[in-house]
Amino acid sequence: MHQLTGTVSQAKTPDATVAPGRPKLPSKLSKESRRVFKRLCSLLESRRALTAGDGELLVLYAITYERWQRALAHVQVEGEICNYIRLDSNGQPHEVPKENLWLKVVRESEKSLVGIIDRLGLTPLNRSKIQPTSKQEKPVEEIEPLEELLSRPRRIWPTPTSQEDTSEIVTRDLESA
């Protein structure tokens, strides 16, 4: 249809290559968050999906993961249903079973973690949507200066026998240059 009308399809995006890179590890992260950050970086790097621009998203994931761990520990200790004291209209306290308040933090953290993992392409559904980064060019091997010096063709210099021979050799070399 586009050929008949002379238009260009808007559905197709041109192939854009993204340069690979490793985001800097922020100093504000805790020890546990740093481990999570590094683990995700190595996972994304092995899939050729890590760029320097992923840093903020990885930081959010690491912080949310730590928050999720803390809240989950509270839920495991206290249980999903807790007894809270409520006051009735007369001001009398009553014990009421209610959902643990930490459970809401767990749920919200899990939603955020799934969303971040999804955006990074770490779920089966979005794995194919992530475009791999371009391959890093391998640095050209540097030749050691000594090897380069030894591989050059050698010039044989005549050994002077007297002072006159030395001046003749220097003059001849200057003329030939």
HELIX and SHEET records of a PDB file:
HELIX    1   1 HIS A    2  THR A    5  1                                   4    
HELIX    2   2 LYS A   31  SER A   46  1                                  16    
HELIX    3   3 ALA A   52  ASP A   54  5                                   3    
HELIX    4   4 GLY A   55  GLU A   78  1                                  24    
HELIX    5   5 LEU A  101  ARG A  119  1                                  19    
HELIX    6   6 PRO A  145  SER A  151  1                                   7    
HELIX    7   7 GLN A  163  SER A  176  1                                  14    
SHEET    1   A 2 ILE A  81  LEU A  87  0                                        
SHEET    2   A 2 PRO A  93  GLU A  99 -1                                        
END                                                                             
